[in-house]
Amino acid sequence: MADTPSAAETLDARAFRDALGRFATGITVVTIPTRDGPMGFTANSFASVSLDPPLVLWSPARSAARYPFYAAAQHYAIHVLGAEQSDLSGRFVRGGAGFDGLEHEIGAHDVPVLPQALARFDCLQVATHDGGDHLIIVGRVLSASARAGQPLIFSQGAFGRFTPGL
């Protein structure tokens, strides 16, 4: 069997990132309870998997400082952010304020929840899969809710809004 070239040998990393940037994504904040209090993580790697049973996935980077907490969390909430909530996404990136001074509630299984989110999925981790430098976490949706509004969109390194009907 012939040797398969590594990804680095066959694909320019910058070209790959630039191409991925052309795909607009929504922004989520994934929250979990920890012994030290609530923890959040901004992620755009979120997708639906199945309607029956209701499954979603998200993928934290293995290099993230909070990765071990998320890989081990059995219950978590995925919050889809509204167009007006780019500041909220910044709270949960490296060096962000996190839950410090942020109003939140405690939901089922002690999971911290952000009541102002555009949509929320309360999940139970049912599977994990190797995703290279990320872990693919699949969750069964135990409950879901949504409010009126437009989603926060991320594309080509910038936040934006969705304009329906174009």
N, C-alpha and C positions, 0 to 999 in steps of 0.2 A: 504494500500500500504506500503510495507516495505521501511525502510529508505535506501537511497542509500549512500554508503560510499563516503566520499570526496576524491578528487584526491590525497591529501596528505596521506590518509589512505591506498590507494590501489597501489600507484606508488612511487617508490623511485626517488626523484628529480634528483639526480646525474646520476642514470641509464638512466633516460629519456633524460637528456642533452647529455650524452655520445652516446646514440642511435641516437639522432638527428644529432650529429656531424658526423655520418657516411654518411649522405646525403650531397653531395657536392652542393653548391649553387654559383650563380654568385653574384657579389657585385654591388650595385647601389648607386647613390647619388640622392636623391630627392630634388629638389630646388623649392622655392616659393619666391614671393615678400612679403615684410612686410613694414610697415611704417618706420622702422629703417634701411631698406636696404635689400639686398638679404640674404637668409637663406638656408642652406643645411643640409642634414641629411643622413648619411650612413646607408644603409639598405640591408639586404640580403633576406628579406621577400617580394619577388616580383614574380608574376606569371601571365601568360596569363589566361584569363577567356573565351573569346569568339572572334571568327573571324568576326562574323556578328551579332550584331554590334561589332566593335573592342573594347574590354574591357580588362583591366589589373587590378591587385590589388597589394597593398602593405600594410604593417601593422606596424605602429609605436607603440612603447611601451607607455602605458598610464603614466608610471613613468618618461618618458623623459621630461626634462625641456622644450623642444621645442614642445612637444605634442600638446598643445592648438593651436599653430599656424598652424600645419599641419592638425588637425581635422577641422579647420575652412576654410582652403584654398580651393577656388573653382577651381583655375587653378594651375597646377604644371608640372614640367618636371622630368621624371625619366631617369637618365643617366646610362647606363650599362658601367662599367669600363673595359678597356683593361688590358691584363696581365702585362703590364709595368706601371700600374697606382695605385699600392698599396699605394704609398705616397699620392695620391689624396684622397683615401678613408679615410686616417688618418686625413685629414683636417676637416672632417665633423663628427667626433665623439666627445664625451664630452671632452672639453678642447682643441680641435683642433683649428687651425688658421682660419677655415672657409674660407670666401671670402677675408680675409685680404691679400692684395698683389697678389691675384690670378686674372689672365686675364679671363674675361668672357664677354658674350654678353647679351643683353636684348632681349628676344623673344616676341612673341605674349602675350598679356595680362600682360605685364611687368614682365614676369617670367624670372629670371636669368638662362642662359644656359651655359653649359660647352662645347665649340665647339670641344674639343679634345676627347670627350667620344667615345667609340666604337659604341654605339647606343643610340638614344634618342627617348623618347615617350613624346609628348606634350599632356597633359590630362586635361579633365574637370571632376571634382568630380561628380559622378552621384548617389552614394549610400555609406552608411557606415553601418557596422554590428558589433555587439558585438563580440569580439574575446577574452574574458577573460581579461588577463592583457594587451592585445593589442586591437587596433581598426583596423578593416578590412576596407580599403578605396578602393572602386572600381571607376576606372576612365575610361571615354570614350576617346579613343585615337583620337586626332584631327589631328595629323601628326606624322610621324615616319621617322627616318633616320638612316643610319648605314655606317660605314667605314670598310675597310678590317682590319683584325687582330684577335687575339685570346682573349677570355674573361679572366678576373681575376676570379679565383675560390677560394672558401673558404671551407675548410673541416677540421674537427678535430682540430679546433683552429688555423689553419695556412692558409696562402695564397699559391696558386700554379697556375699551368698552365694546360690547357687541351691539350692533345696530340691526334690529330685525328688518326683514323685507328688502334687503339689498340684493 
